[in-house]
């Protein structure tokens, strides 16, 4: 394939990170534009701007690493808690306490909320542990994508503050990498701009100057703070315009494979019960595809789709994903939205648009009883049928909050109840061959014939 701009791919997938953070779509891209404009004011060289550019787009790559614990400790929707926390000055004890009281155990009385906060206090320095998990994982994702070490370090130091009261390491002043200082300012300004416009963005920069933010960076920001043409760009941002052209990074097939693997890691980190779900679904789907005679190109598409099929789950609260009991109707409806989010996110990246429907249709069934679109057999091609079986088999044989992993025989028996009216019989037979339990020579051709 022809090489494509990495900026477009990461910019598109950054919308998944926005969702996980409870932010309006485009938060990371808009933060990137703000940060790159600050860099222009400072006349940073091309390499420094490139490092900053990817640090801004991937600043929230570690966002899912603390979602489960945050939801459990605060007894609330992790996305809601993260969204509102962006507007809090954590160095103000009163503001932090009020946020905690409003956020913990919503819908309950004051006594219950106080109990939750006492539990958090007894856990020790929870905020620091949250940030360490997030920052370490974000830097790891950047390294997985073969981005520069300054980019990874900037992501890890995103929440360090000029006065030394930030996290995770309490760095002070120029100990903090400049790219991290710019990213911290840019993401905060963007959140306040989204909430209250240019006036609110300028006000928070001034208010936290010398505390959270490097004074020189605030001064650079304020020099264009009244530039109406710049702020208008944020309404429909084009991130590619801000990547330094002289050091632009291309994404070939190998790097796109790596991107799918990295974002699968982001997805699976959301819950301890999905620690390797996307990776295992990809392995199973690829094994079935090999049995069915898919060529190398078809298997590559299948693997990427399998790795990314649950990217929409970043939009679902961990209070639902990790619930040990049966979901109520409202909670199940929330879960059923995740394939639609997957579709919308993957369609944003032209290089992944071809597999968006494949990835999003993993819960569709041949008889129309699946979700979210109730598609029927004629609308579900063979790759979609393969992914559906791989996803079900992995879920049945993995640990879940409401049960342990099922034995192989029991998992296959449950799948057999849905064959052939809901799941494809030929794909089921190919799964048996992949698992080394059968060598039926006619299984693959039969599946191919039905799918056609």
C-alpha positions as CSV (number, residue, x, y, z in Angstrom):
1,X,0.0,0.0,0.0
2,X,1.0,3.6,-0.4
3,X,2.3,5.3,2.7
4,X,-0.1,7.7,4.4
5,X,0.3,10.4,6.9
6,X,0.6,9.1,10.5
7,X,-0.9,12.4,11.7
8,X,-4.2,11.6,10.1
9,X,-4.4,8.1,11.6
10,X,-3.5,9.1,15.1
11,X,-5.7,12.2,14.8
12,X,-8.7,10.1,13.9
13,X,-8.1,7.5,16.6
14,X,-7.5,10.2,19.2
15,X,-11.3,10.6,19.2
16,X,-11.5,7.2,21.0
17,X,-9.3,8.7,23.8
18,X,-11.6,11.7,24.0
19,X,-14.5,9.4,24.6
20,X,-12.6,7.5,27.3
21,X,-11.8,10.8,29.0
22,X,-15.5,12.0,28.9
23,X,-14.4,14.9,26.7
24,X,-16.2,16.3,23.6
25,X,-15.1,14.7,20.4
26,X,-12.0,16.4,19.0
27,X,-10.5,17.4,22.4
28,X,-7.1,16.0,21.7
29,X,-7.0,17.5,18.2
30,X,-8.0,20.9,19.4
31,X,-5.4,20.6,22.2
32,X,-2.9,19.8,19.6
33,X,-3.7,22.9,17.6
34,X,-3.4,25.1,20.7
35,X,-0.1,23.6,21.7
36,X,1.3,23.8,18.2
37,X,0.4,27.5,18.0
38,X,2.2,28.0,21.3
39,X,5.2,26.2,19.8
40,X,5.1,28.5,16.8
41,X,5.1,31.6,19.1
42,X,8.2,30.1,20.7
43,X,9.8,29.4,17.4
44,X,10.6,25.7,18.3
45,X,12.6,23.8,15.7
46,X,11.0,21.1,13.5
47,X,12.1,18.1,15.6
48,X,10.8,19.7,18.8
49,X,7.5,20.5,17.1
50,X,7.2,16.9,15.8
51,X,7.8,15.5,19.3
52,X,5.2,17.9,20.7
53,X,2.7,17.2,18.0
54,X,2.4,13.5,18.7
55,X,2.6,14.0,22.5
56,X,-0.5,16.2,22.2
57,X,-2.5,13.8,20.0
58,X,-1.6,10.8,22.3
59,X,-1.6,12.6,25.6
60,X,-4.5,10.5,26.8
61,X,-3.2,7.2,25.5
62,X,-2.9,5.9,29.1
63,X,-6.5,7.0,30.0
64,X,-7.9,3.5,30.3
65,X,-5.3,2.2,32.7
66,X,-6.9,3.7,35.8
67,X,-10.6,3.6,34.7
68,X,-11.5,0.4,36.6
69,X,-10.0,1.6,39.9
70,X,-11.4,5.1,39.6
71,X,-14.9,3.7,39.0
72,X,-14.6,1.3,41.9
73,X,-13.2,3.7,44.4
74,X,-15.5,6.6,43.6
75,X,-18.5,4.4,43.0
76,X,-19.3,6.4,39.8
77,X,-19.0,6.5,36.1
78,X,-15.3,6.8,35.4
79,X,-15.9,8.9,32.3
80,X,-18.1,11.4,34.1
81,X,-15.5,11.7,36.9
82,X,-12.7,12.3,34.4
83,X,-14.7,14.8,32.4
84,X,-15.4,17.1,35.4
85,X,-11.9,16.7,36.9
86,X,-10.4,18.5,33.9
87,X,-12.0,21.8,35.3
88,X,-10.7,21.4,38.9
89,X,-7.7,23.1,40.4
90,X,-6.2,20.2,42.4
91,X,-3.9,22.5,44.3
92,X,-7.0,24.1,45.9
93,X,-8.0,21.7,48.7
94,X,-11.5,23.1,49.0
95,X,-12.1,22.8,45.3
96,X,-10.8,19.2,45.3
97,X,-13.0,18.3,48.3
98,X,-16.1,19.7,46.8
99,X,-15.4,17.9,43.5
100,X,-15.0,14.6,45.4
101,X,-18.2,15.1,47.3
102,X,-20.1,15.9,44.1
103,X,-18.5,13.0,42.2
104,X,-18.5,10.1,44.7
105,X,-21.5,7.8,44.7
106,X,-23.9,10.0,42.7
107,X,-27.6,9.7,43.6
108,X,-26.9,8.7,47.2
109,X,-27.1,10.7,50.4
110,X,-24.3,12.6,52.1
111,X,-23.5,9.8,54.5
112,X,-22.8,7.3,51.7
113,X,-20.7,9.8,49.9
114,X,-18.6,10.5,53.0
115,X,-18.2,6.7,53.5
116,X,-16.8,6.5,49.9
117,X,-14.4,9.3,50.5
118,X,-13.2,7.8,53.7
119,X,-12.5,4.6,51.8
120,X,-10.5,6.5,49.3
121,X,-8.6,8.2,52.0
122,X,-7.8,4.9,53.6
123,X,-6.4,3.6,50.3
124,X,-3.5,6.2,50.7
125,X,-2.3,8.5,47.9
126,X,-4.9,7.4,45.4
127,X,-4.5,10.4,43.0
128,X,-0.8,9.7,42.6
129,X,-1.3,6.1,41.9
130,X,-4.0,6.9,39.3
131,X,-1.7,9.3,37.6
132,X,1.3,6.9,37.7
133,X,-0.7,4.2,36.0
134,X,-2.0,6.6,33.4
135,X,1.3,8.3,32.7
136,X,3.4,5.1,32.5
137,X,0.9,3.5,30.2
138,X,0.7,6.5,27.9
139,X,4.4,6.6,27.5
140,X,4.5,2.9,26.8
141,X,1.9,3.3,24.0
142,X,4.0,6.0,22.4
143,X,7.1,3.7,22.4
144,X,5.0,0.9,20.9
145,X,4.3,3.2,18.0
146,X,8.1,3.8,17.6
147,X,7.6,7.5,18.3
148,X,10.5,9.5,19.7
149,X,11.6,9.2,23.3
150,X,10.9,12.9,23.9
151,X,7.3,12.3,22.9
152,X,7.0,9.4,25.3
153,X,8.6,11.4,28.1
154,X,6.3,14.4,27.4
155,X,3.2,12.1,27.7
156,X,4.5,10.7,31.0
157,X,5.1,14.2,32.4
158,X,1.8,15.7,31.1
159,X,0.4,16.4,34.6
160,X,3.5,17.9,36.2
161,X,3.1,21.5,37.3
162,X,5.5,24.4,37.2
163,X,5.4,24.8,41.0
164,X,6.3,21.2,41.7
165,X,2.9,20.1,42.9
166,X,2.0,18.0,39.9
167,X,2.3,14.3,39.2
168,X,3.6,11.7,39.0
169,X,7.1,12.8,40.0
170,X,6.6,16.3,41.4
171,X,9.0,17.8,38.9
172,X,9.4,21.6,39.2
173,X,10.0,24.4,36.7
174,X,12.4,23.5,33.9
175,X,12.8,20.0,35.2
176,X,9.6,19.3,33.3
177,X,10.2,18.7,29.6
178,X,9.1,21.7,27.6
179,X,6.7,19.6,25.5
180,X,5.0,18.4,28.6
181,X,4.7,22.0,29.9
182,X,3.1,23.0,26.6
183,X,0.8,20.0,26.6
184,X,-0.4,20.6,30.1
185,X,-1.3,24.2,29.3
186,X,-2.9,23.3,25.9
187,X,-5.2,20.6,27.3
188,X,-6.4,22.7,30.2
189,X,-7.0,25.7,28.0
190,X,-9.0,23.5,25.6
191,X,-11.2,22.1,28.3
192,X,-12.0,25.6,29.6
193,X,-12.5,26.9,26.1
194,X,-15.0,24.1,25.4
195,X,-16.8,24.8,28.7
196,X,-16.8,28.6,28.7
197,X,-15.2,30.0,25.5
198,X,-12.2,32.2,24.9
199,X,-12.7,34.3,28.0
200,X,-12.6,31.2,30.2
201,X,-9.5,29.9,28.4
202,X,-7.6,33.1,28.9
203,X,-8.7,33.4,32.5
204,X,-7.5,29.9,33.5
205,X,-4.1,30.5,31.9
206,X,-3.7,33.7,33.8
207,X,-5.0,32.3,37.1
208,X,-2.6,29.3,37.0
209,X,0.4,31.2,35.6
210,X,3.4,30.4,37.8
211,X,1.6,27.6,39.6
212,X,0.5,25.0,37.0
213,X,2.0,26.7,34.0
214,X,5.3,28.0,32.9
215,X,4.9,31.8,32.9
216,X,6.7,32.1,29.5
217,X,4.3,29.7,27.9
218,X,1.3,31.5,29.3
219,X,2.7,34.8,27.9
220,X,3.1,33.1,24.5
221,X,-0.5,31.8,24.7
222,X,-1.9,35.2,25.6
223,X,-0.2,36.7,22.5
224,X,-2.7,34.9,20.3
225,X,-5.5,34.6,22.9
226,X,-7.6,37.2,21.0
227,X,-6.9,35.8,17.6
228,X,-10.5,35.1,16.4
229,X,-9.3,33.4,13.2
230,X,-7.3,30.9,15.2
231,X,-10.2,30.0,17.6
232,X,-12.5,29.6,14.6
233,X,-10.2,26.9,13.3
234,X,-11.1,24.8,16.4
235,X,-14.6,24.4,15.1
236,X,-13.4,22.1,12.3
237,X,-9.7,21.5,13.0
238,X,-7.4,20.1,10.4
239,X,-4.6,18.5,12.4
240,X,-2.5,17.8,9.3
241,X,-1.8,21.5,8.8
242,X,0.1,21.7,12.0
243,X,2.5,18.7,11.6
244,X,6.0,19.9,10.7
245,X,6.2,19.0,7.0
246,X,9.9,18.6,7.0
247,X,9.8,15.8,9.5
248,X,6.4,14.3,8.8
249,X,6.0,10.7,9.7
250,X,4.4,8.2,7.2
251,X,2.4,5.1,8.2
252,X,3.0,2.0,6.1
253,X,1.4,-1.4,6.6
254,X,3.8,-2.4,9.4
255,X,3.1,0.8,11.3
256,X,-0.6,0.5,10.8
257,X,-0.4,-3.1,12.3
258,X,1.4,-1.6,15.2
259,X,-1.2,1.1,15.7
260,X,-4.0,-1.5,15.8
261,X,-2.0,-3.5,18.4
262,X,-1.3,-0.4,20.5
263,X,-4.9,0.7,20.5
264,X,-6.0,-2.8,21.3
265,X,-3.9,-2.4,24.4
266,X,-5.7,0.8,25.3
267,X,-9.0,-0.9,24.8
268,X,-8.2,-4.0,26.9
269,X,-6.7,-2.0,29.7
270,X,-10.1,-0.5,30.4
271,X,-11.1,-3.6,32.5
272,X,-9.2,-6.3,34.2
273,X,-11.7,-8.8,32.7
274,X,-10.7,-7.8,29.1
275,X,-6.9,-7.8,29.7
276,X,-6.1,-9.7,26.5
277,X,-9.6,-9.9,24.9
278,X,-8.8,-8.0,21.7
279,X,-5.5,-9.7,21.2
280,X,-7.0,-13.2,21.7
281,X,-10.0,-12.4,19.4
282,X,-7.4,-11.4,16.8
283,X,-5.5,-14.7,17.3
284,X,-8.6,-16.8,17.1
285,X,-10.1,-14.9,14.1
286,X,-6.8,-15.2,12.2
287,X,-6.6,-18.9,12.9
288,X,-10.1,-19.4,11.6
289,X,-9.4,-17.2,8.5
290,X,-6.3,-19.4,7.8
291,X,-8.4,-22.5,7.8
292,X,-10.9,-20.9,5.5
293,X,-8.3,-20.0,3.0
294,X,-8.1,-16.2,3.4
295,X,-5.1,-14.7,1.6
296,X,-2.5,-12.6,3.4
297,X,-4.2,-9.3,2.6
298,X,-7.6,-10.6,3.9
299,X,-6.0,-11.9,7.0
300,X,-4.3,-8.6,7.7
301,X,-7.6,-6.8,7.4
302,X,-9.2,-9.4,9.7
303,X,-6.6,-9.1,12.3
304,X,-6.7,-5.3,12.4
305,X,-10.5,-5.4,12.6
306,X,-10.4,-7.9,15.5
307,X,-7.8,-5.8,17.4
308,X,-10.0,-2.7,17.1
309,X,-13.5,-4.2,17.3
310,X,-14.1,-3.1,20.8
311,X,-12.7,0.4,20.6
312,X,-16.2,1.7,21.2
313,X,-16.2,0.1,24.6
314,X,-14.1,3.1,25.7
315,X,-17.4,4.9,25.7
316,X,-19.0,2.6,28.3
317,X,-18.7,3.1,32.0
318,X,-16.6,0.7,34.0
319,X,-19.5,0.6,36.5
320,X,-21.2,-1.4,33.8
321,X,-18.3,-3.3,32.2
322,X,-17.1,-4.6,35.6
323,X,-20.5,-5.2,37.2
324,X,-20.4,-8.6,38.9
325,X,-24.2,-9.2,38.6
326,X,-26.8,-9.1,35.8
327,X,-27.1,-5.9,33.8
328,X,-30.4,-4.1,34.0
329,X,-32.1,-2.9,30.8
330,X,-30.5,0.6,30.8
331,X,-27.1,-0.8,31.4
332,X,-27.4,-3.4,28.6
333,X,-28.6,-0.6,26.2
334,X,-25.4,1.3,27.1
335,X,-23.3,-1.8,26.3
336,X,-25.2,-2.2,23.0
337,X,-24.0,1.3,21.8
338,X,-20.3,0.3,21.7
339,X,-20.3,-1.2,18.1
340,X,-21.8,2.1,16.8
341,X,-18.9,4.0,18.5
342,X,-16.5,1.6,16.9
343,X,-18.0,2.3,13.5
344,X,-17.8,6.0,13.9
345,X,-14.3,6.1,15.2
346,X,-12.8,3.8,12.6
347,X,-14.6,5.6,9.7
348,X,-12.6,8.7,10.7
349,X,-9.4,7.1,9.6
350,X,-9.4,6.4,5.8
351,X,-6.9,3.6,6.3
352,X,-9.3,1.8,8.7
353,X,-12.5,2.8,7.0
354,X,-12.5,-0.4,4.9
355,X,-12.7,-2.5,8.0
356,X,-15.1,-0.3,10.0
357,X,-18.2,-2.3,9.2
358,X,-16.4,-5.6,9.8
359,X,-15.2,-4.5,13.2
360,X,-18.6,-3.0,14.2
361,X,-20.7,-6.0,13.2
362,X,-19.2,-8.5,15.6
363,X,-22.4,-8.7,17.6
364,X,-24.7,-9.1,14.6
365,X,-26.4,-12.5,14.1
366,X,-27.5,-14.3,11.0
367,X,-31.2,-14.3,12.1
368,X,-31.3,-10.6,12.7
369,X,-31.2,-10.9,16.5
370,X,-27.9,-9.2,17.0
371,X,-27.1,-5.6,17.6
372,X,-26.9,-2.7,17.0
373,X,-28.3,-2.8,13.5
374,X,-30.1,-6.2,13.5
375,X,-28.5,-7.2,10.3
376,X,-29.4,-10.6,8.7
377,X,-27.4,-13.3,6.9
378,X,-27.3,-11.7,3.4
379,X,-25.8,-8.6,4.9
380,X,-23.1,-10.4,6.9
381,X,-20.1,-11.6,4.8
382,X,-17.7,-14.3,5.7
383,X,-15.2,-12.1,7.6
384,X,-18.0,-10.7,9.7
385,X,-19.2,-14.2,10.5
386,X,-15.6,-15.2,11.5
387,X,-15.2,-12.2,13.8
388,X,-18.6,-13.0,15.4
389,X,-17.6,-16.5,16.3
390,X,-14.1,-15.5,17.5
391,X,-15.6,-12.9,19.8
392,X,-18.1,-15.2,21.3
393,X,-15.6,-18.0,21.8
394,X,-13.0,-15.7,23.4
395,X,-15.6,-14.2,25.8
396,X,-16.8,-17.7,26.9
397,X,-13.3,-18.9,27.6
398,X,-12.2,-15.8,29.4
399,X,-12.7,-14.6,33.0
400,X,-15.7,-12.3,33.5
401,X,-16.9,-10.3,36.5
402,X,-19.9,-12.6,36.8
403,X,-18.2,-16.0,36.2
404,X,-14.9,-17.7,35.6
405,X,-13.7,-19.0,32.2
406,X,-15.7,-21.8,30.8
407,X,-14.0,-25.1,29.8
408,X,-13.5,-25.6,26.1
409,X,-16.2,-28.3,25.7
410,X,-18.8,-26.2,27.5
411,X,-17.9,-23.1,25.4
412,X,-18.2,-25.0,22.2
413,X,-21.5,-26.5,23.3
414,X,-22.9,-23.0,24.0
415,X,-21.8,-21.9,20.5
416,X,-23.4,-24.9,19.0
417,X,-26.8,-23.8,20.3
418,X,-26.6,-20.8,18.0
419,X,-25.5,-22.8,14.9
420,X,-26.6,-22.4,12.2
421,X,-29.4,-19.9,12.8
422,X,-27.4,-17.2,14.6
423,X,-23.7,-18.2,14.0
424,X,-22.2,-19.7,10.8
425,X,-21.8,-23.5,10.8
426,X,-18.8,-23.5,8.5
427,X,-17.0,-21.0,10.6
428,X,-17.8,-23.1,13.7
429,X,-16.3,-26.1,12.0
430,X,-13.2,-24.0,11.0
431,X,-12.9,-23.0,14.7
432,X,-12.8,-26.7,15.6
433,X,-10.0,-27.2,13.1
434,X,-8.1,-24.2,14.3
435,X,-8.2,-25.5,17.9
436,X,-6.7,-28.8,16.6
437,X,-9.8,-30.8,17.6
438,X,-10.9,-31.8,14.0
439,X,-9.6,-32.1,10.5
440,X,-12.8,-32.1,8.5
441,X,-11.7,-31.3,4.9
442,X,-15.1,-30.1,3.8
443,X,-15.6,-27.4,6.4
444,X,-13.8,-24.5,4.8
445,X,-15.4,-24.8,1.3
446,X,-18.9,-25.2,2.8
447,X,-18.4,-22.0,4.8
448,X,-17.1,-20.1,1.7
449,X,-20.1,-21.3,-0.3
450,X,-22.7,-20.2,2.2
451,X,-21.1,-16.8,2.7
452,X,-21.1,-16.2,-1.1
